[in-house]
């Protein structure tokens, strides 16, 4: 059962994070931290959760490389890995600055990590499935961005950063849904659709980087 095996591996990662942190994520996020010590413990758990879980995703994902057969699958696999590494670069510092506050944050980040894992797995499937998974992954991340803005008072530098992050991720979310549908109903080759989507992703990442630079280094 593929679904159970994927979930079991991710649950194992959460348990590993639990033992390394020495604290229960549910107990830590049930209430607002009462003092600086509890706030630090919560932040430490958030960072361990992110780094360990993404490390598990990147490590276990290579088991599916031998199952790839078509050229677009190899390209998609490399593309997804580069995306996940790029995401990790931004995700970890933001989570360090704005750690979990509620149980819903733990659940939300589990969904994000699971979709990252499923993205690697989906490279074995059809392009439509892969792009739809990418859309759900982006949607979960957009919800996290919304949660951050509701839960924290963002400073003048972080707010433009997160607003740009949301804007370009929404574009990618729409593009992934659109090309997932195109892949289902058209006879266009998967590699052509994938290349077009990759160019869109590259464009949004380039524009986002330019905007980040204008905010932090102007």
C-alpha positions in Angstrom: 0.0 0.0 0.0 1.8 3.1 -1.3 -0.3 5.6 0.7 0.4 3.9 4.0 4.1 3.5 3.3 4.4 7.2 2.6 2.5 8.2 5.7 4.4 5.7 7.8 7.7 7.2 6.8 6.7 10.7 7.5 5.2 9.8 10.8 8.5 8.1 11.7 10.1 11.4 10.9 7.8 13.3 13.3 8.5 10.8 16.0 12.2 11.2 15.4 11.7 15.0 15.8 9.8 14.5 19.0 12.6 12.4 20.6 15.3 14.8 19.5 13.5 17.8 20.7 12.5 16.2 24.0 9.1 17.9 23.9 5.7 16.9 22.6 4.7 19.2 19.6 1.0 19.0 20.7 1.7 20.0 24.3 4.0 22.8 23.2 1.4 24.3 20.8 -1.7 23.9 22.9 -1.3 27.2 24.6 0.7 30.4 24.0 4.2 30.2 25.5 4.1 31.6 29.0 7.7 32.7 29.1 10.9 33.1 27.1 12.1 29.6 28.0 9.0 28.0 26.6 9.2 30.3 23.5 12.7 29.1 22.9 11.6 25.4 23.2 8.9 26.0 20.7 11.2 27.6 18.3 13.8 24.8 18.7 11.1 22.2 17.9 10.0 24.2 14.8 13.5 24.2 13.4 14.1 20.6 14.2 10.8 19.7 12.6 11.6 21.5 9.4 15.2 20.4 9.0 14.7 16.8 9.9 11.5 16.3 7.9 12.8 18.0 4.8 16.0 16.0 5.1 14.0 12.8 5.3 12.0 13.9 2.2 15.2 14.6 0.2 16.9 11.4 1.4 14.0 8.9 0.8 13.0 10.4 -2.5 16.0 8.9 -4.3 14.5 5.4 -3.8 12.1 6.2 -6.7 14.8 7.2 -9.3 15.1 3.6 -10.6 11.3 3.6 -11.3 11.5 6.4 -13.8 11.4 5.5 -17.5 10.3 8.4 -19.6 12.6 11.5 -20.4 10.1 13.9 -18.8 10.1 12.0 -15.6 13.9 12.4 -15.2 13.6 16.1 -15.9 10.7 16.4 -13.5 12.6 14.6 -10.8 15.5 16.9 -11.0 13.2 19.9 -11.2 11.3 18.9 -8.1 14.5 18.4 -6.1 15.8 21.8 -7.1 12.5 23.3 -6.1 12.5 21.6 -2.7 16.0 22.7 -2.0 15.2 26.3 -3.1 12.1 26.2 -0.8 14.2 25.0 2.1 16.5 28.0 1.8 13.6 30.4 2.4 11.4 28.1 4.6 13.9 27.4 7.4 14.8 31.0 8.2 11.1 32.1 8.2 10.1 29.3 10.5 13.0 30.2 12.8 11.7 33.8 13.0 8.0 32.8 13.2 7.7 29.4 14.9 4.6 27.3 15.6 2.0 28.9 17.8 -1.0 26.4 17.7 -1.8 22.8 17.0 -3.1 23.8 13.6 0.4 25.0 12.7 1.8 21.5 13.3 -0.9 20.0 11.1 -0.4 22.5 8.4 3.3 21.9 8.2 2.8 18.2 8.2 0.6 18.7 5.1 3.3 20.8 3.5 6.0 18.2 4.2 3.7 15.4 3.0 3.0 17.2 -0.3 6.8 17.7 -0.7 7.3 14.0 -0.3 4.4 13.2 -2.6 5.8 15.5 -5.3 8.9 13.4 -5.5 6.8 10.2 -5.6 4.5 11.7 -8.3 7.3 11.9 -10.8 6.6 8.2 -11.3 3.0 9.0 -12.2 1.4 11.1 -14.9 2.3 14.8 -15.5 -1.2 15.7 -14.6 -0.9 14.1 -11.2 2.5 15.8 -10.6 1.3 19.3 -11.5 -1.9 18.8 -9.4 0.3 17.8 -6.4 2.4 20.9 -7.0 -0.7 23.0 -6.9 -1.8 21.5 -3.6 1.7 22.0 -2.2 1.6 25.6 -3.1 -1.9 26.0 -1.7 -0.8 24.6 1.7 2.1 27.0 1.7 -0.2 30.0 0.9 -2.3 29.0 3.9 0.8 29.1 6.0 1.7 32.6 4.7 -1.8 33.7 5.6 -1.4 32.2 9.1 1.8 34.1 9.6 0.3 37.4 8.8 -2.7 36.7 11.1 -0.6 35.3 14.0 2.4 37.7 14.0 3.0 41.4 13.7 5.5 41.4 10.8 8.2 44.0 10.7 8.7 46.4 7.7 11.2 44.1 5.9 9.5 40.8 6.5 6.0 41.9 5.3 7.1 42.8 1.7 9.1 39.6 1.6 6.1 37.4 2.5 3.7 39.4 0.3 6.0 38.8 -2.7 6.3 35.2 -1.7 2.5 34.8 -1.6 2.0 36.7 -4.9 4.4 34.5 -6.9 3.3 31.3 -5.3 -0.3 32.1 -6.2 0.8 32.5 -9.9 2.5 29.1 -9.7 -0.6 27.6 -8.0 -2.8 28.8 -10.9 -0.2 27.7 -13.5 0.1 24.2 -12.0 -3.7 23.7 -12.0 -4.0 25.0 -15.6 -1.3 22.8 -17.0 -2.5 19.8 -15.0 -5.8 20.2 -16.9 -4.0 20.8 -20.2 -2.1 17.6 -19.7 -5.3 15.7 -19.1 -7.3 16.9 -22.1 -4.7 17.6 -24.8 -2.3 15.6 -26.9 0.6 17.9 -26.2 3.6 15.9 -25.2 4.3 15.9 -21.4 7.9 17.1 -21.9 6.6 20.2 -23.7 4.1 21.1 -21.0 6.7 20.5 -18.3 9.2 22.7 -20.0 6.7 25.5 -20.3 5.8 25.2 -16.6 9.5 25.1 -15.7 10.0 28.4 -17.6 7.1 29.9 -15.7 8.6 28.7 -12.4 12.0 30.1 -13.3 10.4 33.4 -14.3 8.5 33.8 -11.0 11.6 32.8 -9.0 13.7 35.3 -10.8 11.2 38.1 -10.3 10.8 37.2 -6.7 14.6 37.3 -6.2 14.7 40.7 -7.8 12.0 42.0 -5.5 13.7 40.5 -2.4 16.9 42.3 -3.5 15.1 45.6 -3.9 13.6 45.3 -0.4 16.7 44.2 1.5 19.5 45.9 -0.4 18.1 49.1 -1.8 
